[in-house]
């Protein structure tokens, strides 16, 4: 049985890891390996999972595949785990996903960043309202890819059925203004992973999405504890340990000038190095070059040393 809205809110006050999609050499999904990944993360203490998310390669998955990978994650996890499932696109397709996710029993719907060329703040609010009207499953909009006004963030917190906001705008001041203006019962989640966790926490975020914690969850869990305890020196040290690999994820890779191009394959490489399953990627994402694979291995070794030193 899905978690209640109150339980989802409490779960969002933690570390949310992505459910990456391991593809085989023929681009098929390896569901057994996906299940092994989430089981391992759950055993490590992670309680929140983002299925069919950006890091899951949402836009390369068909509607049926989004449903299938989400169901595989739900089936592999204990009932106490909180599973958010990605939903977006045109309303007809979005309603189809919502109905399927409700059958599966997901705990919340993570509404993906708008991928429309032209958007309007009031139109986005109506979009969320129409999704919420079609389900009792709570919503967590993912705010990324555009510059929202503070008044929009305020209005967003007041959409019926909304329990949290995944905020992925690199502007901590605007986050603080949104938290101050918005409804008190909405949980704000740092959507830019460990590097922004301390500054976003001060402005009102109560949880964060995983970066390197997708494959080394112990550092994210330790960072969350340090923030909760207001141990700022330890929080900074843990955040700084994550930075080299996280900065690597923002790079372009070879023969490309678009930033963040290697973000997903870098995390998949981290999963492999941690003894889990990364697998291949689908176009338009490209695999790491041999040179970037070697760099990932060096950065992982550095991260491993830092975790031994800071976490034990």
Secondary structure, DSSP 8 states (H G I E B T S, - for coil): ----HHHHHHHHSSEEEE----B-TTS-B-HHHHHHHHHHHHHTT--EEEES-GGGTGGGS-HHHHHHHHHHHHHHS-TTSEEEEEE-SSHHHHHHHHHHHHHHT-SEEEE-----SS--HHHHHHHHHHHHTT-SSEEEEEE-SS---HHHHHHHTTSTTEEEEEE--S-HHHHHHHHHHS-TT-EEEETT-HHHHHHHHHTT--EEE-SGGGT-HHHHHHHHHHHHTT-HHHHHHHHHHHHHHHHHHTS--TT---TTTTHHHHHHHHHHHTTS---B--TTS----HHHHHHHHHHHHHHHHHHHHHT-
